[in-house]
Amino acid sequence: MRFYPLVLTFVPLAVLADHNVTIDDTDPVIQYTGSGGHSTPCELSSSGQILSQPGCFSNGPQNCTSGAHILQEQTGTLSMQFKGSAIYMNALLDGISNTYTVTLDGVATDVDGVRNTAGGALLCYTLFAQTNLDATVEHNISLSIKGLSPDRNTTLGNDNTFFFWLDNFIVTTPDEDTSSSPNGSASGSTSATGSSPASPSATTGSSGAVGGFVAILPSILVGIASAWLLVHL
């Protein structure tokens, strides 16, 4: 009788998943036209009063972003090219925000930016989101200001004021194609609901897609389990 060793091994296979990349408003991949620029939230005193700072914006009692780019005229626009399977546009919105036209790969969508916020503070929301994109091709997204919103809070003014505040973009990118993603930092999960405030993580690096992870699957049996086969000659 002879003993022949039969060795079985589980070889782990890595399964790649999508991850989110944050494109901040100051990233050079975003192109702006018209007047405007980057601004930061106003500092608050211990009693919650806004301290005087040129060019700052009211962001409520708790800042949901470290800064944003403002378009200050109706002819102002922004645009960006990217590769990814999903795109999220995060913005600062309030009760007197305008209506906007977001164009993705030539398809235009009108979006009302009005949100009911306490005291007229600008808060963070996901204005526009699109999933199920082809991650292998380059996409183009742009925004223009369409006009005054019929739903604006007229008690706060804005009879003839046009503006838009961009916080950031979130792009969902396949792990195997990170070299083709736009500049930015990897982020966690994101929220794609335009009717509710975006989470703090969305404005600093997230907004409702799929976070990155690696799963290990035992799939190939090749060697390491100590089983012995008894063979009778």
C-alpha positions as CSV (number, residue, x, y, z in Angstrom):
1,M,0.0,0.0,0.0
2,R,1.2,3.5,-0.8
3,F,0.0,6.9,0.6
4,Y,-0.4,9.7,-1.9
5,P,-0.9,13.1,-0.5
6,L,-3.8,15.1,-2.0
7,V,-3.5,18.8,-1.1
8,L,-6.4,21.2,-1.5
9,T,-6.0,25.0,-1.4
10,F,-8.4,27.9,-1.4
11,V,-6.9,30.6,-3.5
12,P,-8.5,34.0,-2.7
13,L,-9.7,36.1,-5.6
14,A,-10.0,39.8,-5.1
15,V,-13.3,41.3,-6.3
16,L,-13.0,44.9,-7.3
17,A,-15.7,47.4,-6.4
18,D,-16.5,51.0,-7.2
19,H,-15.4,53.9,-5.0
20,N,-16.2,57.6,-4.8
21,V,-13.9,60.4,-5.7
22,T,-14.5,64.0,-4.4
23,I,-13.9,66.8,-6.9
24,D,-13.7,70.0,-4.8
25,D,-14.9,73.3,-6.2
26,T,-11.3,74.6,-6.5
27,D,-10.1,71.6,-8.6
28,P,-8.8,72.8,-12.0
29,V,-10.8,70.1,-13.8
30,I,-13.9,72.3,-13.2
31,Q,-14.2,75.2,-15.7
32,Y,-16.0,78.4,-14.7
33,T,-17.2,81.4,-16.8
34,G,-18.5,84.7,-15.6
35,S,-17.9,86.6,-12.4
36,G,-17.5,84.9,-9.0
37,G,-15.0,82.8,-7.1
38,H,-14.3,80.6,-4.1
39,S,-15.6,81.8,-0.8
40,T,-15.7,80.4,2.7
41,P,-18.4,80.3,5.5
42,C,-18.6,83.2,7.8
43,E,-17.2,82.8,11.3
44,L,-19.6,82.9,14.2
45,S,-19.3,84.4,17.6
46,S,-19.9,82.4,20.8
47,S,-23.4,83.7,20.7
48,G,-24.0,82.6,17.1
49,Q,-23.7,86.0,15.5
50,I,-22.0,86.4,12.2
51,L,-18.6,88.1,12.4
52,S,-17.8,90.6,9.7
53,Q,-15.7,89.0,6.9
54,P,-15.6,90.2,3.3
55,G,-17.1,87.7,0.9
56,C,-18.1,85.0,3.4
57,F,-21.5,83.3,3.3
58,S,-23.9,82.2,6.1
59,N,-23.8,78.4,6.4
60,G,-26.0,78.0,9.5
61,P,-25.0,77.2,13.0
62,Q,-22.9,74.2,11.9
63,N,-20.8,74.6,8.7
64,C,-21.5,71.7,6.3
65,T,-18.6,72.7,4.0
66,S,-15.2,74.4,4.1
67,G,-15.9,76.5,1.1
68,A,-17.7,76.8,-2.3
69,H,-17.5,78.6,-5.6
70,I,-20.2,81.1,-6.4
71,L,-21.5,82.1,-9.9
72,Q,-22.7,85.7,-9.5
73,E,-24.5,86.4,-12.7
74,Q,-27.1,84.7,-14.9
75,T,-24.6,84.1,-17.7
76,G,-22.2,82.3,-15.4
77,T,-21.6,78.6,-16.1
78,L,-19.5,75.7,-14.9
79,S,-18.5,72.4,-16.6
80,M,-16.4,69.3,-16.1
81,Q,-15.4,66.2,-18.0
82,F,-15.1,62.9,-16.1
83,K,-15.1,59.2,-16.4
84,G,-17.3,57.2,-13.9
85,S,-20.4,55.2,-13.5
86,A,-22.2,57.9,-11.4
87,I,-22.1,61.7,-10.9
88,Y,-23.4,63.8,-8.0
89,M,-23.4,67.6,-7.9
90,N,-23.5,69.0,-4.4
91,A,-24.5,72.6,-3.9
92,L,-25.3,75.3,-1.3
93,L,-29.0,76.1,-1.6
94,D,-31.6,78.2,0.3
95,G,-35.0,79.7,0.0
96,I,-34.1,82.2,-2.8
97,S,-32.0,79.9,-5.0
98,N,-32.6,80.0,-8.7
99,T,-33.7,77.4,-11.2
100,Y,-30.7,75.7,-13.0
101,T,-30.2,73.7,-16.2
102,V,-27.8,70.8,-15.7
103,T,-26.7,69.2,-19.0
104,L,-25.1,65.7,-19.0
105,D,-23.8,64.4,-22.3
106,G,-26.1,66.7,-24.2
107,V,-29.2,65.9,-22.2
108,A,-30.5,69.0,-20.4
109,T,-32.5,68.8,-17.1
110,D,-34.0,71.8,-15.3
111,V,-33.7,71.7,-11.6
112,D,-35.3,74.0,-9.0
113,G,-32.7,74.9,-6.3
114,V,-35.1,76.4,-3.7
115,R,-34.8,74.7,-0.3
116,N,-36.6,75.9,2.8
117,T,-33.7,76.7,5.2
118,A,-33.9,78.4,8.6
119,G,-33.0,82.0,8.6
120,G,-32.0,82.0,4.9
121,A,-28.8,80.1,5.6
122,L,-27.1,78.3,2.7
123,L,-27.1,74.5,3.4
124,C,-25.6,71.5,1.6
125,Y,-27.8,69.5,-0.8
126,T,-27.3,67.2,-3.7
127,L,-28.8,69.2,-6.5
128,F,-28.4,66.6,-9.3
129,A,-27.4,63.0,-9.5
130,Q,-27.1,60.4,-12.3
131,T,-26.2,56.7,-12.0
132,N,-25.7,53.8,-14.4
133,L,-23.3,55.7,-16.6
134,D,-20.8,54.0,-18.9
135,A,-17.6,54.2,-16.9
136,T,-15.4,53.5,-19.9
137,V,-16.2,56.7,-21.8
138,E,-15.7,60.4,-21.0
139,H,-18.7,62.3,-19.9
140,N,-19.4,66.1,-19.8
141,I,-21.5,67.8,-17.2
142,S,-22.4,71.5,-17.1
143,L,-24.6,73.9,-15.3
144,S,-26.2,77.3,-16.2
145,I,-28.6,79.5,-14.4
146,K,-32.0,79.4,-16.0
147,G,-33.8,82.1,-14.0
148,L,-35.7,83.0,-10.8
149,S,-37.6,80.1,-9.1
150,P,-41.4,80.5,-8.9
151,D,-41.1,78.8,-5.5
152,R,-38.6,81.2,-4.0
153,N,-39.3,82.8,-0.6
154,T,-40.1,86.4,-1.7
155,T,-40.1,87.6,1.9
156,L,-36.3,87.1,1.7
157,G,-36.0,89.2,-1.4
158,N,-34.4,88.0,-4.7
159,D,-36.5,89.8,-7.2
160,N,-33.6,90.0,-9.7
161,T,-30.6,88.1,-8.2
162,F,-28.9,85.2,-9.9
163,F,-26.4,83.0,-8.3
164,F,-25.2,79.4,-7.8
165,W,-22.9,77.9,-5.1
166,L,-21.0,74.7,-6.1
167,D,-19.7,72.7,-3.1
168,N,-18.2,69.7,-5.0
169,F,-18.8,66.8,-7.4
170,I,-18.8,63.2,-6.4
171,V,-17.7,60.7,-9.1
172,T,-18.2,57.0,-8.7
173,T,-15.1,55.3,-10.3
174,P,-14.3,51.6,-10.9
175,D,-11.2,50.5,-8.9
176,E,-9.5,49.0,-11.9
177,D,-9.7,52.4,-13.7
178,T,-8.6,54.9,-11.1
179,S,-6.0,56.4,-13.5
180,S,-8.8,57.8,-15.7
181,S,-10.7,59.4,-12.8
182,P,-10.6,63.2,-12.4
183,N,-8.4,64.7,-9.8
184,G,-9.8,64.4,-6.3
185,S,-9.7,62.4,-3.1
186,A,-11.4,59.1,-2.4
187,S,-14.4,59.3,-0.2
188,G,-17.0,57.3,1.6
189,S,-20.6,56.7,0.7
190,T,-22.8,59.4,-0.8
191,S,-26.5,60.6,-0.8
192,A,-28.3,61.2,-4.0
193,T,-31.5,62.8,-2.6
194,G,-32.0,66.3,-3.9
195,S,-34.9,67.0,-1.6
196,S,-33.1,66.6,1.7
197,P,-29.8,68.1,3.0
198,A,-26.7,66.2,2.0
199,S,-24.8,64.7,4.9
200,P,-21.7,66.5,6.2
201,S,-19.6,63.7,4.7
202,A,-21.1,64.4,1.4
203,T,-20.1,68.0,1.3
204,T,-16.5,67.2,2.3
205,G,-16.2,64.1,0.4
206,S,-19.3,62.0,-0.2
207,S,-23.0,62.0,-1.5
208,G,-25.2,58.2,-2.2
209,A,-23.2,55.8,-4.4
210,V,-21.2,52.7,-3.5
211,G,-18.1,52.8,-1.2
212,G,-15.0,50.8,-2.0
213,F,-14.4,47.4,-0.6
214,V,-12.6,44.1,-1.4
215,A,-14.3,40.8,-1.1
216,I,-12.4,37.5,-0.9
217,L,-13.9,34.5,-2.6
218,P,-12.6,30.9,-2.2
219,S,-12.8,29.7,-5.8
220,I,-10.0,27.4,-6.9
221,L,-9.2,24.2,-5.2
222,V,-5.5,23.5,-5.7
223,G,-3.6,22.4,-2.5
224,I,-3.4,22.7,1.4
225,A,-6.0,20.6,3.2
226,S,-4.5,17.6,4.7
227,A,-6.5,14.8,3.1
228,W,-4.8,11.5,2.4
229,L,-5.9,9.1,-0.3
230,L,-5.3,5.4,0.5
231,V,-4.5,3.4,-2.6
232,H,-4.5,-0.4,-2.7
233,L,-2.0,-1.7,-5.2
